[in-house]
Amino acid sequence: MDTRGPLCVGIDPHASLLADWGLGEDIAGLERFTRTVVEALAERVAVLKPQSAFFERFGSRGVAVLERAVADARSAGALVLMDAKRGDIGSTMAAYAATYLDPASPLFSDAVTVSPYLGFGSLRPALDLARRHGSGVFVLALTSNPEGAEVQHAVRADGSTVGATMLERLREENEPEVRAGTLGSFGAVVGATLGDLSAYDLAIGGPLLAPGIGAQGATPADLPRVFGAAVREVVPNVSRGVLRHGPDAASLVAAAERFAEEVRAAAG
Ligand SMILES: O=C(O)c1cc(=O)[nH]c(=O)n1[C@@H]1O[C@H](COP(=O)(O)O)[C@@H](O)[C@H]1O
């Protein structure tokens, strides 16, 4: 992020975007869309975040497009954060972890998003594998969508909210790295749409993925107000807000650069 700018661009091939780009809602359209984004941005932006659902919906050939995108983006020097939002009992979680966090897997990524709502402890296989291979895990804590509150703001027996508990668990997980003076590899997903979060301790010693800028209504200028001092650890994500400028590669690049510049100006 220091060298490439503070931005994560999502690769979300929505049917509506394929249509806007003059592409078919089929494998050829998916392939062209994905290749255009990777070729335009993988040498420039810090992080690319493919949203797995948009590829899985095309079956095995869609997943093959995703595999290729991950490999091409990584070899162009971008970090790949696989947005898979997996979560299951620990023994099954181990298989999800192997899918995204084992270097031998065709979908091996620098990091993966996971859902902790089967209990933070159920994520242990992913946390351990990420630690072993130097990759990362982003845990849903306070999501950008309004429906998230009914789960994440729920108050536990000890008076803390579920979302705050996830942040606390991540803080514990990052402790060894923080003690060694580095940023930990275990991040939280915290929506940029959520307004003032000063009630939460966002200092988890790891990165904060902040989706919601652009199509969901948040702007880079909101980041300091939402994240306070933790704004330095924020990785802002924009998907449709950049992708709607395609298929012209120069327009995609210009849009990503504009967002990165606005983030820099806002977050310092
Ligand atoms: O984990 C995520 O990336 C995520 C978490 C969240 O709380 N909200 C959220 O929008 N996302 C993802 O971030 C992207 C946002 O896309 P845009 O709204 O088009 O910028 C989508 O891929 C979402 O699935």
The ligand as a Gaussian input file, in Angstrom:
#p B3LYP/6-31G(d) Opt

LIG

0 1
 O      -15.948000      -9.111000       2.823000
 C      -16.266000      -8.234000       2.009000
 O      -15.493000      -7.924000       1.123000
 C      -17.512000      -7.491000       2.218000
 C      -17.934000      -7.350000       3.508000
 C      -18.944000      -6.428000       3.821000
 O      -19.255000      -6.180000       4.968000
 N      -19.541000      -5.762000       2.809000
 C      -19.185000      -5.942000       1.488000
 O      -19.742000      -5.261000       0.617000
 N      -18.219000      -6.871000       1.166000
 C      -17.885000      -7.164000      -0.245000
 O      -17.265000      -6.014000      -0.793000
 C      -17.694000      -5.795000      -2.142000
 C      -18.392000      -4.453000      -2.229000
 O      -18.712000      -4.166000      -3.550000
 P      -19.189000      -2.721000      -4.026000
 O      -20.375000      -2.368000      -3.201000
 O      -19.511000      -2.939000      -5.481000
 O      -18.027000      -1.778000      -3.846000
 C      -18.590000      -6.984000      -2.495000
 O      -17.773000      -7.961000      -3.094000
 C      -19.075000      -7.484000      -1.151000
 O      -19.334000      -8.871000      -1.168000

